[in-house]
């Protein structure tokens, strides 16, 4: 057998992985837009035609009980402070 050079081809072959990644990214974006309500299929989420939801609430009137507040205490002035002791001790 004669010695021949070994040729290794490293270019190409990565197209299938890139295509799968792009398709998955598009599916993820469409799913996000659908679940957030930006894509409106059949007018089921808001923003489409008018939907009249007639909600009537007959709630009883709630009042706080009557409470008498105590009178404010009389204000008496505080006693004057005591005179300081002389500085020379006497």
PDB file of N, CA, C and O in Angstrom, chain B, residues numbered from 101:
ATOM      1  N   UNK B 101       0.826  -1.179   0.000  1.00  0.00           N
ATOM      2  CA  UNK B 101       0.000   0.000   0.000  1.00  0.00           C
ATOM      3  C   UNK B 101       0.866   1.236   0.000  1.00  0.00           C
ATOM      4  O   UNK B 101       1.878   1.320   0.696  1.00  0.00           O
ATOM      5  N   UNK B 102       0.450   2.168  -0.780  1.00  0.00           N
ATOM      6  CA  UNK B 102       1.209   3.410  -0.875  1.00  0.00           C
ATOM      7  C   UNK B 102       0.683   4.387   0.162  1.00  0.00           C
ATOM      8  O   UNK B 102      -0.504   4.398   0.489  1.00  0.00           O
ATOM      9  N   UNK B 103       1.584   5.196   0.666  1.00  0.00           N
ATOM     10  CA  UNK B 103       1.171   6.227   1.626  1.00  0.00           C
ATOM     11  C   UNK B 103       0.533   7.384   0.873  1.00  0.00           C
ATOM     12  O   UNK B 103       1.125   7.967  -0.035  1.00  0.00           O
ATOM     13  N   UNK B 104      -0.688   7.696   1.274  1.00  0.00           N
ATOM     14  CA  UNK B 104      -1.384   8.823   0.657  1.00  0.00           C
ATOM     15  C   UNK B 104      -1.731   9.835   1.743  1.00  0.00           C
ATOM     16  O   UNK B 104      -1.914   9.458   2.900  1.00  0.00           O
ATOM     17  N   UNK B 105      -1.822  11.102   1.389  1.00  0.00           N
ATOM     18  CA  UNK B 105      -2.191  12.107   2.388  1.00  0.00           C
ATOM     19  C   UNK B 105      -3.661  11.938   2.793  1.00  0.00           C
ATOM     20  O   UNK B 105      -4.518  11.634   1.963  1.00  0.00           O
ATOM     21  N   UNK B 106      -3.930  12.141   4.079  1.00  0.00           N
ATOM     22  CA  UNK B 106      -5.294  12.069   4.596  1.00  0.00           C
ATOM     23  C   UNK B 106      -5.923  13.451   4.494  1.00  0.00           C
ATOM     24  O   UNK B 106      -5.369  14.431   4.992  1.00  0.00           O
ATOM     25  N   UNK B 107      -7.074  13.527   3.850  1.00  0.00           N
ATOM     26  CA  UNK B 107      -7.777  14.799   3.655  1.00  0.00           C
ATOM     27  C   UNK B 107      -8.988  14.820   4.591  1.00  0.00           C
ATOM     28  O   UNK B 107      -9.841  13.934   4.538  1.00  0.00           O
ATOM     29  N   UNK B 108      -9.051  15.840   5.444  1.00  0.00           N
ATOM     30  CA  UNK B 108     -10.170  16.004   6.370  1.00  0.00           C
ATOM     31  C   UNK B 108     -10.960  17.230   5.938  1.00  0.00           C
ATOM     32  O   UNK B 108     -10.419  18.335   5.880  1.00  0.00           O
ATOM     33  N   UNK B 109     -12.234  17.036   5.635  1.00  0.00           N
ATOM     34  CA  UNK B 109     -13.099  18.131   5.202  1.00  0.00           C
ATOM     35  C   UNK B 109     -13.881  18.621   6.421  1.00  0.00           C
ATOM     36  O   UNK B 109     -14.698  17.877   6.965  1.00  0.00           O
ATOM     37  N   UNK B 110     -13.643  19.865   6.858  1.00  0.00           N
ATOM     38  CA  UNK B 110     -14.310  20.404   8.045  1.00  0.00           C
ATOM     39  C   UNK B 110     -15.356  21.457   7.711  1.00  0.00           C
ATOM     40  O   UNK B 110     -15.951  22.018   8.631  1.00  0.00           O
ATOM     41  N   UNK B 111     -15.603  21.745   6.466  1.00  0.00           N
ATOM     42  CA  UNK B 111     -16.577  22.789   6.133  1.00  0.00           C
ATOM     43  C   UNK B 111     -17.943  22.163   5.878  1.00  0.00           C
ATOM     44  O   UNK B 111     -18.040  21.019   5.435  1.00  0.00           O
ATOM     45  N   UNK B 112     -19.003  22.933   6.164  1.00  0.00           N
ATOM     46  CA  UNK B 112     -20.369  22.492   5.895  1.00  0.00           C
ATOM     47  C   UNK B 112     -20.871  21.514   6.940  1.00  0.00           C
ATOM     48  O   UNK B 112     -20.172  21.210   7.906  1.00  0.00           O
ATOM     49  N   UNK B 113     -22.087  21.024   6.742  1.00  0.00           N
ATOM     50  CA  UNK B 113     -22.671  20.039   7.630  1.00  0.00           C
ATOM     51  C   UNK B 113     -23.389  20.629   8.828  1.00  0.00           C
ATOM     52  O   UNK B 113     -24.003  19.870   9.578  1.00  0.00           O
ATOM     53  N   UNK B 114     -23.351  21.930   9.056  1.00  0.00           N
ATOM     54  CA  UNK B 114     -23.999  22.541  10.210  1.00  0.00           C
ATOM     55  C   UNK B 114     -25.329  23.173   9.872  1.00  0.00           C
ATOM     56  O   UNK B 114     -25.923  23.828  10.728  1.00  0.00           O
ATOM     57  N   UNK B 115     -25.811  23.007   8.680  1.00  0.00           N
ATOM     58  CA  UNK B 115     -27.053  23.653   8.256  1.00  0.00           C
ATOM     59  C   UNK B 115     -28.292  23.065   8.894  1.00  0.00           C
ATOM     60  O   UNK B 115     -29.249  23.798   9.145  1.00  0.00           O
ATOM     61  N   UNK B 116     -28.313  21.785   9.162  1.00  0.00           N
ATOM     62  CA  UNK B 116     -29.504  21.146   9.729  1.00  0.00           C
ATOM     63  C   UNK B 116     -29.736  21.618  11.162  1.00  0.00           C
ATOM     64  O   UNK B 116     -30.875  21.883  11.546  1.00  0.00           O
ATOM     65  N   UNK B 117     -28.689  21.724  11.942  1.00  0.00           N
ATOM     66  CA  UNK B 117     -28.835  22.194  13.323  1.00  0.00           C
ATOM     67  C   UNK B 117     -29.308  23.632  13.386  1.00  0.00           C
ATOM     68  O   UNK B 117     -30.122  23.982  14.240  1.00  0.00           O
ATOM     69  N   UNK B 118     -28.807  24.463  12.494  1.00  0.00           N
ATOM     70  CA  UNK B 118     -29.227  25.864  12.448  1.00  0.00           C
ATOM     71  C   UNK B 118     -30.695  25.970  12.056  1.00  0.00           C
ATOM     72  O   UNK B 118     -31.434  26.774  12.624  1.00  0.00           O
ATOM     73  N   UNK B 119     -31.117  25.167  11.094  1.00  0.00           N
ATOM     74  CA  UNK B 119     -32.515  25.198  10.655  1.00  0.00           C
ATOM     75  C   UNK B 119     -33.447  24.769  11.785  1.00  0.00           C
ATOM     76  O   UNK B 119     -34.501  25.375  11.980  1.00  0.00           O
ATOM     77  N   UNK B 120     -33.075  23.743  12.523  1.00  0.00           N
ATOM     78  CA  UNK B 120     -33.900  23.288  13.642  1.00  0.00           C
ATOM     79  C   UNK B 120     -33.974  24.366  14.720  1.00  0.00           C
ATOM     80  O   UNK B 120     -35.038  24.587  15.299  1.00  0.00           O
ATOM     81  N   UNK B 121     -32.863  25.035  14.994  1.00  0.00           N
ATOM     82  CA  UNK B 121     -32.846  26.094  16.001  1.00  0.00           C
ATOM     83  C   UNK B 121     -33.742  27.259  15.592  1.00  0.00           C
ATOM     84  O   UNK B 121     -34.442  27.821  16.434  1.00  0.00           O
ATOM     85  N   UNK B 122     -33.731  27.628  14.324  1.00  0.00           N
ATOM     86  CA  UNK B 122     -34.568  28.736  13.842  1.00  0.00           C
ATOM     87  C   UNK B 122     -36.048  28.365  13.943  1.00  0.00           C
ATOM     88  O   UNK B 122     -36.861  29.188  14.364  1.00  0.00           O
ATOM     89  N   UNK B 123     -36.403  27.144  13.562  1.00  0.00           N
ATOM     90  CA  UNK B 123     -37.805  26.713  13.637  1.00  0.00           C
ATOM     91  C   UNK B 123     -38.284  26.698  15.087  1.00  0.00           C
ATOM     92  O   UNK B 123     -39.398  27.138  15.368  1.00  0.00           O
ATOM     93  N   UNK B 124     -37.465  26.203  16.005  1.00  0.00           N
ATOM     94  CA  UNK B 124     -37.851  26.195  17.418  1.00  0.00           C
ATOM     95  C   UNK B 124     -37.994  27.610  17.973  1.00  0.00           C
ATOM     96  O   UNK B 124     -38.880  27.865  18.789  1.00  0.00           O
ATOM     97  N   UNK B 125     -37.136  28.529  17.542  1.00  0.00           N
ATOM     98  CA  UNK B 125     -37.241  29.913  17.997  1.00  0.00           C
ATOM     99  C   UNK B 125     -38.537  30.553  17.503  1.00  0.00           C
ATOM    100  O   UNK B 125     -39.194  31.283  18.246  1.00  0.00           O
ATOM    101  N   UNK B 126     -38.904  30.283  16.258  1.00  0.00           N
ATOM    102  CA  UNK B 126     -40.148  30.845  15.713  1.00  0.00           C
ATOM    103  C   UNK B 126     -41.356  30.273  16.457  1.00  0.00           C
ATOM    104  O   UNK B 126     -42.297  31.006  16.761  1.00  0.00           O
ATOM    105  N   UNK B 127     -41.337  28.977  16.752  1.00  0.00           N
ATOM    106  CA  UNK B 127     -42.445  28.365  17.491  1.00  0.00           C
ATOM    107  C   UNK B 127     -42.554  28.973  18.890  1.00  0.00           C
ATOM    108  O   UNK B 127     -43.659  29.225  19.370  1.00  0.00           O
ATOM    109  N   UNK B 128     -41.424  29.207  19.540  1.00  0.00           N
ATOM    110  CA  UNK B 128     -41.444  29.794  20.882  1.00  0.00           C
ATOM    111  C   UNK B 128     -41.991  31.218  20.855  1.00  0.00           C
ATOM    112  O   UNK B 128     -42.752  31.601  21.744  1.00  0.00           O
ATOM    113  N   UNK B 129     -41.619  32.003  19.857  1.00  0.00           N
ATOM    114  CA  UNK B 129     -42.101  33.389  19.753  1.00  0.00           C
ATOM    115  C   UNK B 129     -43.608  33.410  19.490  1.00  0.00           C
ATOM    116  O   UNK B 129     -44.330  34.199  20.100  1.00  0.00           O
ATOM    117  N   UNK B 130     -44.087  32.549  18.589  1.00  0.00           N
ATOM    118  CA  UNK B 130     -45.524  32.499  18.286  1.00  0.00           C
ATOM    119  C   UNK B 130     -46.310  32.059  19.525  1.00  0.00           C
ATOM    120  O   UNK B 130     -47.378  32.604  19.803  1.00  0.00           O
ATOM    121  N   UNK B 131     -45.796  31.085  20.262  1.00  0.00           N
ATOM    122  CA  UNK B 131     -46.480  30.643  21.482  1.00  0.00           C
ATOM    123  C   UNK B 131     -46.536  31.766  22.508  1.00  0.00           C
ATOM    124  O   UNK B 131     -47.560  31.946  23.167  1.00  0.00           O
ATOM    125  N   UNK B 132     -45.459  32.521  22.654  1.00  0.00           N
ATOM    126  CA  UNK B 132     -45.440  33.642  23.592  1.00  0.00           C
ATOM    127  C   UNK B 132     -46.464  34.704  23.193  1.00  0.00           C
ATOM    128  O   UNK B 132     -47.189  35.217  24.046  1.00  0.00           O
ATOM    129  N   UNK B 133     -46.526  35.031  21.914  1.00  0.00           N
ATOM    130  CA  UNK B 133     -47.485  36.032  21.448  1.00  0.00           C
ATOM    131  C   UNK B 133     -48.923  35.536  21.607  1.00  0.00           C
ATOM    132  O   UNK B 133     -49.820  36.331  21.888  1.00  0.00           O
ATOM    133  N   UNK B 134     -49.150  34.246  21.432  1.00  0.00           N
ATOM    134  CA  UNK B 134     -50.494  33.693  21.584  1.00  0.00           C
ATOM    135  C   UNK B 134     -50.948  33.728  23.036  1.00  0.00           C
ATOM    136  O   UNK B 134     -52.075  34.133  23.324  1.00  0.00           O
ATOM    137  N   UNK B 135     -50.086  33.311  23.949  1.00  0.00           N
ATOM    138  CA  UNK B 135     -50.485  33.245  25.355  1.00  0.00           C
ATOM    139  C   UNK B 135     -50.557  34.618  26.015  1.00  0.00           C
ATOM    140  O   UNK B 135     -51.260  34.775  27.013  1.00  0.00           O
ATOM    141  N   UNK B 136     -49.857  35.610  25.490  1.00  0.00           N
ATOM    142  CA  UNK B 136     -49.970  36.952  26.053  1.00  0.00           C
ATOM    143  C   UNK B 136     -51.156  37.717  25.475  1.00  0.00           C
ATOM    144  O   UNK B 136     -51.458  38.817  25.938  1.00  0.00           O
ATOM    145  N   UNK B 137     -51.829  37.161  24.477  1.00  0.00           N
ATOM    146  CA  UNK B 137     -53.019  37.788  23.928  1.00  0.00           C
ATOM    147  C   UNK B 137     -52.754  38.723  22.771  1.00  0.00           C
ATOM    148  O   UNK B 137     -53.682  39.371  22.286  1.00  0.00           O
ATOM    149  N   UNK B 138     -51.519  38.815  22.313  1.00  0.00           N
ATOM    150  CA  UNK B 138     -51.222  39.695  21.178  1.00  0.00           C
ATOM    151  C   UNK B 138     -51.781  39.088  19.896  1.00  0.00           C
ATOM    152  O   UNK B 138     -52.309  39.808  19.049  1.00  0.00           O
ATOM    153  N   UNK B 139     -51.670  37.770  19.748  1.00  0.00           N
ATOM    154  CA  UNK B 139     -52.290  37.078  18.621  1.00  0.00           C
ATOM    155  C   UNK B 139     -53.689  36.687  19.071  1.00  0.00           C
ATOM    156  O   UNK B 139     -53.853  35.921  20.021  1.00  0.00           O
ATOM    157  N   UNK B 140     -54.710  37.223  18.376  1.00  0.00           N
ATOM    158  CA  UNK B 140     -56.099  37.029  18.764  1.00  0.00           C
ATOM    159  C   UNK B 140     -56.736  36.027  17.807  1.00  0.00           C
ATOM    160  O   UNK B 140     -57.042  36.370  16.665  1.00  0.00           O
ATOM    161  N   UNK B 141     -56.937  34.799  18.261  1.00  0.00           N
ATOM    162  CA  UNK B 141     -57.519  33.759  17.429  1.00  0.00           C
ATOM    163  C   UNK B 141     -59.009  33.657  17.749  1.00  0.00           C
ATOM    164  O   UNK B 141     -59.378  33.291  18.865  1.00  0.00           O
ATOM    165  N   UNK B 142     -59.857  33.974  16.789  1.00  0.00           N
ATOM    166  CA  UNK B 142     -61.292  33.824  16.970  1.00  0.00           C
ATOM    167  C   UNK B 142     -61.933  34.876  17.849  1.00  0.00           C
ATOM    168  O   UNK B 142     -63.100  34.723  18.211  1.00  0.00           O
ATOM    169  N   UNK B 143     -61.243  35.919  18.204  1.00  0.00           N
ATOM    170  CA  UNK B 143     -61.808  36.991  19.006  1.00  0.00           C
ATOM    171  C   UNK B 143     -62.115  36.589  20.429  1.00  0.00           C
ATOM    172  O   UNK B 143     -62.976  37.199  21.063  1.00  0.00           O
ATOM    173  N   UNK B 144     -61.437  35.579  20.954  1.00  0.00           N
ATOM    174  CA  UNK B 144     -61.728  35.120  22.309  1.00  0.00           C
ATOM    175  C   UNK B 144     -61.077  35.982  23.370  1.00  0.00           C
ATOM    176  O   UNK B 144     -61.570  36.038  24.497  1.00  0.00           O
ATOM    177  N   UNK B 145     -60.004  36.642  23.051  1.00  0.00           N
ATOM    178  CA  UNK B 145     -59.370  37.513  24.036  1.00  0.00           C
ATOM    179  C   UNK B 145     -59.722  38.944  23.708  1.00  0.00           C
ATOM    180  O   UNK B 145     -60.170  39.222  22.595  1.00  0.00           O
ATOM    181  N   UNK B 146     -59.535  39.861  24.638  1.00  0.00           N
ATOM    182  CA  UNK B 146     -59.956  41.255  24.502  1.00  0.00           C
ATOM    183  C   UNK B 146     -59.420  41.945  23.270  1.00  0.00           C
ATOM    184  O   UNK B 146     -58.509  41.449  22.607  1.00  0.00           O
ATOM    185  N   UNK B 147     -59.989  43.084  22.975  1.00  0.00           N
ATOM    186  CA  UNK B 147     -59.541  43.879  21.848  1.00  0.00           C
ATOM    187  C   UNK B 147     -60.346  43.635  20.589  1.00  0.00           C
ATOM    188  O   UNK B 147     -60.194  44.387  19.626  1.00  0.00           O
ATOM    189  N   UNK B 148     -61.192  42.624  20.549  1.00  0.00           N
ATOM    190  CA  UNK B 148     -61.984  42.318  19.372  1.00  0.00           C
ATOM    191  C   UNK B 148     -63.314  43.039  19.415  1.00  0.00           C
ATOM    192  O   UNK B 148     -63.375  44.234  19.701  1.00  0.00           O
ATOM    193  N   UNK B 149     -64.385  42.305  19.128  1.00  0.00           N
ATOM    194  CA  UNK B 149     -65.723  42.869  19.156  1.00  0.00           C
ATOM    195  C   UNK B 149     -66.174  43.170  20.571  1.00  0.00           C
ATOM    196  O   UNK B 149     -65.475  42.886  21.543  1.00  0.00           O
ATOM    197  N   UNK B 150     -67.377  43.760  20.662  1.00  0.00           N
ATOM    198  CA  UNK B 150     -67.860  44.137  21.991  1.00  0.00           C
ATOM    199  C   UNK B 150     -68.449  42.920  22.699  1.00  0.00           C
ATOM    200  O   UNK B 150     -69.242  42.179  22.117  1.00  0.00           O
ATOM    201  N   UNK B 151     -68.068  42.724  23.921  1.00  0.00           N
ATOM    202  CA  UNK B 151     -68.599  41.657  24.754  1.00  0.00           C
ATOM    203  C   UNK B 151     -69.219  42.315  25.972  1.00  0.00           C
ATOM    204  O   UNK B 151     -68.523  42.953  26.762  1.00  0.00           O
ATOM    205  N   UNK B 152     -70.539  42.160  26.126  1.00  0.00           N
ATOM    206  CA  UNK B 152     -71.239  42.797  27.231  1.00  0.00           C
ATOM    207  C   UNK B 152     -71.337  41.815  28.385  1.00  0.00           C
ATOM    208  O   UNK B 152     -72.066  40.826  28.315  1.00  0.00           O
ATOM    209  N   UNK B 153     -70.611  42.093  29.426  1.00  0.00           N
ATOM    210  CA  UNK B 153     -70.677  41.286  30.636  1.00  0.00           C
ATOM    211  C   UNK B 153     -71.450  42.113  31.653  1.00  0.00           C
ATOM    212  O   UNK B 153     -70.925  43.080  32.204  1.00  0.00           O
ATOM    213  N   UNK B 154     -72.709  41.728  31.901  1.00  0.00           N
ATOM    214  CA  UNK B 154     -73.581  42.490  32.773  1.00  0.00           C
ATOM    215  C   UNK B 154     -73.427  41.968  34.198  1.00  0.00           C
ATOM    216  O   UNK B 154     -73.996  40.936  34.554  1.00  0.00           O
ATOM    217  N   UNK B 155     -72.674  42.671  34.990  1.00  0.00           N
ATOM    218  CA  UNK B 155     -72.424  42.270  36.368  1.00  0.00           C
ATOM    219  C   UNK B 155     -73.132  43.266  37.278  1.00  0.00           C
ATOM    220  O   UNK B 155     -72.844  44.463  37.251  1.00  0.00           O
ATOM    221  N   UNK B 156     -74.068  42.754  38.087  1.00  0.00           N
ATOM    222  CA  UNK B 156     -74.789  43.609  39.030  1.00  0.00           C
ATOM    223  C   UNK B 156     -74.442  43.155  40.436  1.00  0.00           C
ATOM    224  O   UNK B 156     -74.573  41.978  40.771  1.00  0.00           O
ATOM    225  N   UNK B 157     -74.007  44.076  41.237  1.00  0.00           N
ATOM    226  CA  UNK B 157     -73.664  43.770  42.616  1.00  0.00           C
ATOM    227  C   UNK B 157     -74.645  44.481  43.532  1.00  0.00           C
ATOM    228  O   UNK B 157     -74.719  45.710  43.536  1.00  0.00           O
ATOM    229  N   UNK B 158     -75.394  43.713  44.303  1.00  0.00           N
ATOM    230  CA  UNK B 158     -76.306  44.278  45.291  1.00  0.00           C
ATOM    231  C   UNK B 158     -75.689  44.056  46.662  1.00  0.00           C
ATOM    232  O   UNK B 158     -76.035  43.107  47.365  1.00  0.00           O
ATOM    233  N   UNK B 159     -74.789  44.924  47.027  1.00  0.00           N
ATOM    234  CA  UNK B 159     -74.099  44.798  48.310  1.00  0.00           C
ATOM    235  C   UNK B 159     -74.819  45.644  49.355  1.00  0.00           C
ATOM    236  O   UNK B 159     -75.283  46.741  49.045  1.00  0.00           O
ATOM    237  N   UNK B 160     -74.918  45.156  50.573  1.00  0.00           N
ATOM    238  CA  UNK B 160     -75.559  45.958  51.621  1.00  0.00           C
ATOM    239  C   UNK B 160     -74.688  47.152  51.997  1.00  0.00           C
ATOM    240  O   UNK B 160     -73.465  47.132  51.855  1.00  0.00           O
ATOM    241  N   UNK B 161     -75.367  48.196  52.485  1.00  0.00           N
ATOM    242  CA  UNK B 161     -74.642  49.389  52.902  1.00  0.00           C
ATOM    243  C   UNK B 161     -73.999  49.120  54.259  1.00  0.00           C
ATOM    244  O   UNK B 161     -74.668  48.664  55.186  1.00  0.00           O
ATOM    245  N   UNK B 162     -72.732  49.396  54.373  1.00  0.00           N
ATOM    246  CA  UNK B 162     -71.997  49.139  55.612  1.00  0.00           C
ATOM    247  C   UNK B 162     -71.697  50.474  56.272  1.00  0.00           C
ATOM    248  O   UNK B 162     -71.130  51.376  55.655  1.00  0.00           O
ATOM    249  N   UNK B 163     -72.090  50.586  57.553  1.00  0.00           N
ATOM    250  CA  UNK B 163     -71.835  51.814  58.299  1.00  0.00           C
ATOM    251  C   UNK B 163     -71.046  51.485  59.554  1.00  0.00           C
ATOM    252  O   UNK B 163     -71.218  50.420  60.147  1.00  0.00           O
ATOM    253  N   UNK B 164     -70.194  52.392  59.948  1.00  0.00           N
ATOM    254  CA  UNK B 164     -69.425  52.214  61.181  1.00  0.00           C
ATOM    255  C   UNK B 164     -70.324  52.507  62.373  1.00  0.00           C
ATOM    256  O   UNK B 164     -71.200  53.367  62.277  1.00  0.00           O
ATOM    257  N   UNK B 165     -70.132  51.817  63.491  1.00  0.00           N
ATOM    258  CA  UNK B 165     -70.964  52.082  64.669  1.00  0.00           C
ATOM    259  C   UNK B 165     -70.659  53.455  65.259  1.00  0.00           C
ATOM    260  O   UNK B 165     -69.548  53.974  65.143  1.00  0.00           O
ATOM    261  N   UNK B 166     -71.686  54.027  65.897  1.00  0.00           N
ATOM    262  CA  UNK B 166     -71.518  55.328  66.542  1.00  0.00           C
ATOM    263  C   UNK B 166     -70.756  55.144  67.845  1.00  0.00           C
ATOM    264  O   UNK B 166     -71.172  54.359  68.697  1.00  0.00           O
ATOM    265  N   UNK B 167     -69.654  55.850  68.013  1.00  0.00           N
ATOM    266  CA  UNK B 167     -68.830  55.756  69.219  1.00  0.00           C
ATOM    267  C   UNK B 167     -68.599  57.162  69.731  1.00  0.00           C
ATOM    268  O   UNK B 167     -68.215  58.056  68.977  1.00  0.00           O
ATOM    269  N   UNK B 168     -68.840  57.352  71.044  1.00  0.00           N
ATOM    270  CA  UNK B 168     -68.588  58.663  71.635  1.00  0.00           C
ATOM    271  C   UNK B 168     -67.110  58.770  71.972  1.00  0.00           C
ATOM    272  O   UNK B 168     -66.531  57.870  72.580  1.00  0.00           O
ATOM    273  N   UNK B 169     -66.519  59.866  71.577  1.00  0.00           N
ATOM    274  CA  UNK B 169     -65.104  60.068  71.880  1.00  0.00           C
ATOM    275  C   UNK B 169     -64.981  60.747  73.229  1.00  0.00           C
ATOM    276  O   UNK B 169     -65.777  61.635  73.535  1.00  0.00           O
ATOM    277  N   UNK B 170     -64.015  60.364  74.041  1.00  0.00           N
ATOM    278  CA  UNK B 170     -63.859  61.014  75.354  1.00  0.00           C
ATOM    279  C   UNK B 170     -63.382  62.454  75.182  1.00  0.00           C
ATOM    280  O   UNK B 170     -62.743  62.811  74.192  1.00  0.00           O
ATOM    281  N   UNK B 171     -63.718  63.266  76.188  1.00  0.00           N
ATOM    282  CA  UNK B 171     -63.311  64.674  76.148  1.00  0.00           C
ATOM    283  C   UNK B 171     -61.794  64.762  76.266  1.00  0.00           C
ATOM    284  O   UNK B 171     -61.152  63.904  76.871  1.00  0.00           O
ATOM    285  N   UNK B 172     -61.245  65.791  75.690  1.00  0.00           N
ATOM    286  CA  UNK B 172     -59.799  65.984  75.749  1.00  0.00           C
ATOM    287  C   UNK B 172     -59.395  66.342  77.173  1.00  0.00           C
ATOM    288  O   UNK B 172     -60.118  67.086  77.835  1.00  0.00           O
ATOM    289  N   UNK B 173     -58.275  65.844  77.662  1.00  0.00           N
ATOM    290  CA  UNK B 173     -57.850  66.182  79.029  1.00  0.00           C
ATOM    291  C   UNK B 173     -57.500  67.663  79.133  1.00  0.00           C
ATOM    292  O   UNK B 173     -57.052  68.288  78.171  1.00  0.00           O
ATOM    293  N   UNK B 174     -57.721  68.208  80.341  1.00  0.00           N
ATOM    294  CA  UNK B 174     -57.415  69.630  80.531  1.00  0.00           C
ATOM    295  C   UNK B 174     -55.902  69.821  80.466  1.00  0.00           C
ATOM    296  O   UNK B 174     -55.125  68.983  80.923  1.00  0.00           O
ATOM    297  N   UNK B 175     -55.526  70.921  79.899  1.00  0.00           N
ATOM    298  CA  UNK B 175     -54.095  71.192  79.754  1.00  0.00           C
ATOM    299  C   UNK B 175     -53.648  72.096  80.895  1.00  0.00           C
ATOM    300  O   UNK B 175     -54.078  73.246  80.985  1.00  0.00           O
ATOM    301  N   UNK B 176     -52.805  71.591  81.747  1.00  0.00           N
ATOM    302  CA  UNK B 176     -52.225  72.399  82.823  1.00  0.00           C
ATOM    303  C   UNK B 176     -50.761  72.603  82.490  1.00  0.00           C
ATOM    304  O   UNK B 176     -50.101  71.683  82.009  1.00  0.00           O
ATOM    305  N   UNK B 177     -50.245  73.797  82.739  1.00  0.00           N
ATOM    306  CA  UNK B 177     -48.844  74.035  82.388  1.00  0.00           C
ATOM    307  C   UNK B 177     -47.919  73.211  83.277  1.00  0.00           C
ATOM    308  O   UNK B 177     -48.240  72.932  84.432  1.00  0.00           O
ATOM    309  N   UNK B 178     -46.800  72.835  82.744  1.00  0.00           N
ATOM    310  CA  UNK B 178     -45.805  72.064  83.494  1.00  0.00           C
ATOM    311  C   UNK B 178     -45.141  72.972  84.519  1.00  0.00           C
ATOM    312  O   UNK B 178     -45.010  74.173  84.284  1.00  0.00           O
ATOM    313  N   UNK B 179     -44.718  72.414  85.659  1.00  0.00           N
ATOM    314  CA  UNK B 179     -44.060  73.262  86.667  1.00  0.00           C
ATOM    315  C   UNK B 179     -42.734  73.794  86.141  1.00  0.00           C
ATOM    316  O   UNK B 179     -42.076  73.169  85.310  1.00  0.00           O
ATOM    317  N   UNK B 180     -42.365  74.948  86.641  1.00  0.00           N
ATOM    318  CA  UNK B 180     -41.114  75.578  86.208  1.00  0.00           C
ATOM    319  C   UNK B 180     -39.938  74.774  86.748  1.00  0.00           C
ATOM    320  O   UNK B 180     -40.046  74.195  87.828  1.00  0.00           O
ATOM    321  N   UNK B 181     -38.844  74.722  86.046  1.00  0.00           N
ATOM    322  CA  UNK B 181     -37.677  73.977  86.539  1.00  0.00           C
ATOM    323  C   UNK B 181     -37.078  74.666  87.762  1.00  0.00           C
ATOM    324  O   UNK B 181     -37.196  75.879  87.930  1.00  0.00           O
ATOM    325  N   UNK B 182     -36.444  73.878  88.599  1.00  0.00           N
ATOM    326  CA  UNK B 182     -35.826  74.422  89.818  1.00  0.00           C
ATOM    327  C   UNK B 182     -34.633  75.287  89.446  1.00  0.00           C
ATOM    328  O   UNK B 182     -34.003  75.104  88.404  1.00  0.00           O
ATOM    329  N   UNK B 183     -34.343  76.233  90.329  1.00  0.00           N
ATOM    330  CA  UNK B 183     -33.206  77.119  90.078  1.00  0.00           C
ATOM    331  C   UNK B 183     -31.910  76.336  90.242  1.00  0.00           C
ATOM    332  O   UNK B 183     -31.828  75.472  91.114  1.00  0.00           O
ATOM    333  N   UNK B 184     -30.914  76.611  89.442  1.00  0.00           N
ATOM    334  CA  UNK B 184     -29.655  75.875  89.558  1.00  0.00           C
ATOM    335  C   UNK B 184     -28.905  76.256  90.843  1.00  0.00           C
ATOM    336  O   UNK B 184     -29.055  77.361  91.365  1.00  0.00           O
ATOM    337  N   UNK B 185     -28.111  75.326  91.326  1.00  0.00           N
ATOM    338  CA  UNK B 185     -27.310  75.579  92.537  1.00  0.00           C
ATOM    339  C   UNK B 185     -26.210  76.575  92.218  1.00  0.00           C
ATOM    340  O   UNK B 185     -25.747  76.641  91.079  1.00  0.00           O
ATOM    341  N   UNK B 186     -25.784  77.354  93.209  1.00  0.00           N
ATOM    342  CA  UNK B 186     -24.712  78.316  92.938  1.00  0.00           C
ATOM    343  C   UNK B 186     -23.412  77.596  92.582  1.00  0.00           C
ATOM    344  O   UNK B 186     -23.149  76.491  93.057  1.00  0.00           O
ATOM    345  N   UNK B 187     -22.620  78.229  91.752  1.00  0.00           N
ATOM    346  CA  UNK B 187     -21.403  77.607  91.237  1.00  0.00           C
ATOM    347  C   UNK B 187     -20.275  77.608  92.266  1.00  0.00           C
ATOM    348  O   UNK B 187     -19.387  76.761  92.179  1.00  0.00           O
ATOM    349  N   UNK B 188     -20.272  78.521  93.232  1.00  0.00           N
ATOM    350  CA  UNK B 188     -19.151  78.588  94.173  1.00  0.00           C
ATOM    351  C   UNK B 188     -19.399  77.767  95.435  1.00  0.00           C
ATOM    352  O   UNK B 188     -18.579  77.819  96.352  1.00  0.00           O
ATOM    353  N   UNK B 189     -20.478  77.022  95.520  1.00  0.00           N
ATOM    354  CA  UNK B 189     -20.749  76.146  96.641  1.00  0.00           C
ATOM    355  C   UNK B 189     -21.356  76.844  97.840  1.00  0.00           C
ATOM    356  O   UNK B 189     -21.447  76.213  98.893  1.00  0.00           O
ATOM    357  N   UNK B 190     -21.763  78.047  97.768  1.00  0.00           N
ATOM    358  CA  UNK B 190     -22.191  78.626  98.991  1.00  0.00           C
ATOM    359  C   UNK B 190     -23.154  79.670  98.944  1.00  0.00           C
ATOM    360  O   UNK B 190     -23.547  80.195  99.986  1.00  0.00           O
TER     361      UNK B 190
END
